[in-house]
Amino acid sequence: MLFSLWLLLFANVKVLGANAYLTAPPSISVASVTACTGQMATLVSTGCTGAISWEGNGVSIGGPTPSIGFQTPSGVQTPTLIPFKITCTESSSVASTTATITVVPVPSLTITASAATTVSEGSTVTLTAAGCDYGTMHWSTGTADNGRTQIVVLPLQTTTYSATCTVGDNCQATASRTVTVQPVPKLSLITMVSKARARIGDVLTYTVIVSNTGNAAANNVVVEEYISAKANYIPNSATASTGTFTAGIPTNTWAFATLPANASATLTYSASVVGEGVVNVTSTIQNVDTTQVCTSIPILVCPGSGYVVQVNAPAGYSNYKFYNGTALVQEGPLNSYTATTAGEYKVLVDDGTGVCQQQSCCPLVIEDVPVSLTLTSATGSTLASGSSTTLLANGCQSGTVAWSNSLTGVSQVVSPTVTTAYSATCTTPEGCTASVSMSLSVLGPQVSVQKFVSATKAQLGSLVTFTVVVANTGPVAASAVAVRDSVGGGVIVPGSVNVSQGAFSPNSLTSLWNVGTLPASSTATLVYSVSIVNEGVVYASANAGGQVSQVCLSVPVNVCPGDPVMIELTAPAGYTRYEWYRGTEKVYDGLLTSFTATALGEYRVIGYKGNVQCPDLTCCPIFIESDSIPLYDVVATRPTCLTNQPQANGSLRLSGLGSNTGQFMYQYSEGTSFNAAAALQPAPVPVPAGGVIASTLNQAKTYTVRVFNALGCFRDVTVTLSVSCDCPPNLCVPVAIRKTKTRP
């Protein structure tokens, strides 16, 4: 074969001058065709540019055209092949090919239906074409069905379907089938509920709409309304635009004879909520449509009660996802979850294919019961004695209020005579409680007393002034007010008492001031003077109905200059340890309540109970001081003379003792030192006003005067009384004589 090819190639070489080239052999192709018996069939060649010859069954039948028409024989009952040879000649090159005309019987097409050709609207029909064994099928339904012998149609109205079988160019057969459509009703349901969330006792209103979108009336329509156990149908609440509503438990029935095409009917009814959880209502037209609506009824629990609520989902799924809000709280094969906190719980389930479905169209809601309570009083926390006020319990929205005085209601009018505590408890329908209390202070007369002293330190025998102020700061008058007053270490000076109201009865132990009635927001005042008679600390107090005010003043304990100091100081008992201080110096730290002071100074004490320091036990300090006699003088005034005789009017006078000379005592004796045994007074006597202690002296002598203070301290002063009554010496006095003229 390779050799023949090379011969063919060299045989086509031509020489043109100096150039040589090859000529390709001719090409020709003819497509075989199928034609019906007795009809013209055409064969067409392509690719040949030279002369073409046609031979059929070895006999030349045409040429040199590129196509020929061939009349097929008639009466062919089975497919018959007629072969052709086609030759292409170009110059000296020849190429040939073959083609076939297949002669087939004329098609006889029929269409059959899978069922009756009269069907209800919405039904499908299978159409099958037969007799197109050698051609191509074309359906009137569109190109998608072309080439098929069987198609499925869903006519919406009466429709004629046709099919064409095509063989070759001109051979066709057509058949048709009419499908008659009988119109039917098309029912659908819509169910609506008035509330997505409600509470026990609420009324839910349901609206059910049945629509017929078909082209035929619906007859004998029955709608079943199933209400779950969480709600009860309210009798006689149903209103239907057509038909009859029949109540039942748990399923209600709504039936009507006819619903025309393209029409709708409406039913409304109500149900009362009787349980917590989810109220489900299912509306059903048997074998047609089902709808469901739901309402969440919160499960109310008491705050802090440690509640447990079981959240359940339908069984039969491979995986469950429980959510509280958007938070995933449990995932796995269990179809229940135990909720211990408030929230909105939903569940998603997996049907095994990995597709999650929403199983709870309404969440299971758990809520803490809102329960709170506060108490207020129209007068605040206080009221005047003898008056009333209204107590109001706030915040108990849906519960009942019970009071500690066995009364009920959100408000109470009370008239306490003493400070009283009131309490109220709010109890909700769920049994949750909240309690609160408040105390009302009854303001009667508010009597208080204060006592003041004019000095914090005074000397023995001096005068100080005490002031007592009693006040009524209450809203009502105080009657029969009395103040018990006492001063230790002092004597009230007669005539010094002054009261703004009432009567004061002084007493050496406890005096009584009968104030009487003291109006609201008023005061009364007592003022008196006291002569200090005791050394140490003078305490004075005033007591008005148990209200005590105490003041103190320090009266120095005096010792004579040069005398040893041995003063015992005593603190109150009842403390575990005592610290005594002289100024800032600690002079004693121990268990004894008493301390002996051996030096002059200012003393204070601090007591301890355990390791706790108690306040200064002496509100006023104790002073130990040296009590010396003032530096006084003795003025001696000599007696006068009569001729040469001294008169008995010489005197001794004390000066420098101050205006209160009576606080001092004196004695005197002759000599340069005091001799108590020879004293001219048998006992010390007070220094008289003016200080003159002797006024009948007429002899020149030396005297020693001793002045004592109340403590017994003394100071001596020596003075000499001089006397001079002698005649003076003779003196020479010149005498002048003058002569005067006298009348004869």
Secondary structure as GFF3:
##gff-version 3
##sequence-region A 1 744
A	DSSP	alpha_helix	2	11	.	.	.	ID=ss1
A	DSSP	beta_strand	14	16	.	.	.	ID=ss2
A	DSSP	beta_strand	19	21	.	.	.	ID=ss3
A	DSSP	beta_strand	29	30	.	.	.	ID=ss4
A	DSSP	beta_strand	33	36	.	.	.	ID=ss5
A	DSSP	beta_strand	40	46	.	.	.	ID=ss6
A	DSSP	beta_strand	51	56	.	.	.	ID=ss7
A	DSSP	beta_strand	59	62	.	.	.	ID=ss8
A	DSSP	beta_strand	67	71	.	.	.	ID=ss9
A	DSSP	beta_strand	80	90	.	.	.	ID=ss10
A	DSSP	beta_strand	93	104	.	.	.	ID=ss11
A	DSSP	beta_strand	110	113	.	.	.	ID=ss12
A	DSSP	beta_strand	118	120	.	.	.	ID=ss13
A	DSSP	beta_strand	125	130	.	.	.	ID=ss14
A	DSSP	beta_strand	136	139	.	.	.	ID=ss15
A	DSSP	three_ten_helix	143	145	.	.	.	ID=ss16
A	DSSP	beta_strand	150	153	.	.	.	ID=ss17
A	DSSP	beta_strand	159	167	.	.	.	ID=ss18
A	DSSP	beta_strand	171	182	.	.	.	ID=ss19
A	DSSP	beta_strand	187	193	.	.	.	ID=ss20
A	DSSP	beta_strand	203	212	.	.	.	ID=ss21
A	DSSP	beta_strand	218	227	.	.	.	ID=ss22
A	DSSP	beta_strand	231	233	.	.	.	ID=ss23
A	DSSP	beta_strand	239	240	.	.	.	ID=ss24
A	DSSP	beta_strand	244	246	.	.	.	ID=ss25
A	DSSP	beta_strand	251	259	.	.	.	ID=ss26
A	DSSP	beta_strand	263	273	.	.	.	ID=ss27
A	DSSP	beta_strand	277	285	.	.	.	ID=ss28
A	DSSP	beta_strand	289	297	.	.	.	ID=ss29
A	DSSP	beta_strand	299	301	.	.	.	ID=ss30
A	DSSP	beta_strand	309	312	.	.	.	ID=ss31
A	DSSP	beta_strand	319	324	.	.	.	ID=ss32
A	DSSP	beta_strand	327	332	.	.	.	ID=ss33
A	DSSP	beta_strand	336	339	.	.	.	ID=ss34
A	DSSP	beta_strand	343	350	.	.	.	ID=ss35
A	DSSP	beta_strand	356	358	.	.	.	ID=ss36
A	DSSP	beta_strand	364	368	.	.	.	ID=ss37
A	DSSP	beta_strand	374	377	.	.	.	ID=ss38
A	DSSP	beta_strand	382	384	.	.	.	ID=ss39
A	DSSP	beta_strand	389	394	.	.	.	ID=ss40
A	DSSP	beta_strand	400	403	.	.	.	ID=ss41
A	DSSP	beta_strand	411	414	.	.	.	ID=ss42
A	DSSP	beta_strand	420	427	.	.	.	ID=ss43
A	DSSP	beta_strand	433	443	.	.	.	ID=ss44
A	DSSP	beta_strand	447	453	.	.	.	ID=ss45
A	DSSP	beta_strand	463	472	.	.	.	ID=ss46
A	DSSP	beta_strand	478	487	.	.	.	ID=ss47
A	DSSP	beta_strand	490	492	.	.	.	ID=ss48
A	DSSP	beta_strand	498	499	.	.	.	ID=ss49
A	DSSP	beta_strand	503	505	.	.	.	ID=ss50
A	DSSP	beta_strand	511	518	.	.	.	ID=ss51
A	DSSP	beta_strand	522	532	.	.	.	ID=ss52
A	DSSP	beta_strand	536	544	.	.	.	ID=ss53
A	DSSP	beta_strand	547	555	.	.	.	ID=ss54
A	DSSP	beta_strand	557	559	.	.	.	ID=ss55
A	DSSP	beta_strand	567	570	.	.	.	ID=ss56
A	DSSP	beta_strand	577	582	.	.	.	ID=ss57
A	DSSP	beta_strand	585	590	.	.	.	ID=ss58
A	DSSP	beta_strand	594	597	.	.	.	ID=ss59
A	DSSP	beta_strand	601	609	.	.	.	ID=ss60
A	DSSP	beta_strand	612	616	.	.	.	ID=ss61
A	DSSP	beta_strand	622	626	.	.	.	ID=ss62
A	DSSP	beta_strand	633	637	.	.	.	ID=ss63
A	DSSP	beta_strand	641	642	.	.	.	ID=ss64
A	DSSP	beta_strand	645	646	.	.	.	ID=ss65
A	DSSP	beta_strand	650	655	.	.	.	ID=ss66
A	DSSP	three_ten_helix	661	663	.	.	.	ID=ss67
A	DSSP	beta_strand	665	670	.	.	.	ID=ss68
A	DSSP	three_ten_helix	676	678	.	.	.	ID=ss69
A	DSSP	beta_strand	685	686	.	.	.	ID=ss70
A	DSSP	beta_strand	692	697	.	.	.	ID=ss71
A	DSSP	beta_strand	701	708	.	.	.	ID=ss72
A	DSSP	beta_strand	714	721	.	.	.	ID=ss73
###
